[in-house]
Amino acid sequence: MKKTRVSELWVDGAYQKPEDYDYYNKERFEEWNIPFTTTDEEEENGTFSPMMNYFYPLPNFDDAKRSREMDEDYMKEACDKAGNITLVEKLKEPTHKAFGLALTGGGMDLSWDICRGYINFGYLPPIHFCDGLPRYAGMDYEDPENKIVIAACKRSFEAVKENADRALDDLERLK
């Protein structure tokens, strides 16, 4: 996997929020799927299977530029390196394919993993998860993998602030 530069991440990730999505009552391969090949062992262990009923959208992921840069091996590695994350494709979307992330674990706040997932797939992480990133005992915040999450979250807030300032200026001109 190539090294990620925060300046190259797509801003549209910063605005995303989780969506309810019931993986258990929707048929895999008919309504949703994991868009990369998994081994029999990974299937048996549920390694890349969603565990929680949330879908974290990756807007316009199927755009030619984004999808061409990521083959199956890259997508699988991006999930692995994020932590408890998998990539999901909704197959029954009316106008286009919808890609997003899903959690493969639970029981604690996995905001760090979700942020890493967005970053690994080329997006700034959503401010929804950057706001109040949990502090964990023993976590090395100077570790390069954690530093990029912190830097990307800062950039998400900066991007949202820049857009908000621009919108406020536009409203002021309406007076």
TATATA-V787971 format. One record per pair of residues at least 6 apart in sequence whose ideal C-beta (glycine too) atoms are under 6 Angstrom apart, sorted by the first residue. I is the first residue (numbers start at 1). J is the second residue. If there is no record, write none. Layout:
i j
I J
I J
//
This chain:
i j
1 77
4 119
6 151
6 152
6 155
9 123
9 124
10 122
10 123
11 124
11 159
12 59
13 118
13 123
13 124
14 124
14 127
14 156
14 159
14 160
16 57
16 126
17 128
18 54
18 56
19 55
21 53
21 55
22 53
23 50
26 32
31 91
31 92
32 88
32 90
32 91
33 89
34 48
35 87
35 89
36 72
36 75
36 76
37 72
38 48
42 48
48 86
50 102
51 103
51 104
51 105
51 106
52 103
52 106
55 100
56 100
56 101
57 100
58 99
58 100
58 121
61 99
62 97
75 87
78 120
78 121
79 85
79 86
79 87
81 120
82 113
82 116
82 117
82 120
83 113
84 103
84 104
84 105
84 110
84 113
85 101
85 113
85 117
86 102
86 104
88 100
88 102
89 97
89 99
90 98
101 117
103 110
109 134
111 129
111 133
114 129
115 125
115 129
115 149
118 125
119 152
124 152
124 155
124 156
125 152
125 153
125 156
127 156
127 160
130 153
130 156
//
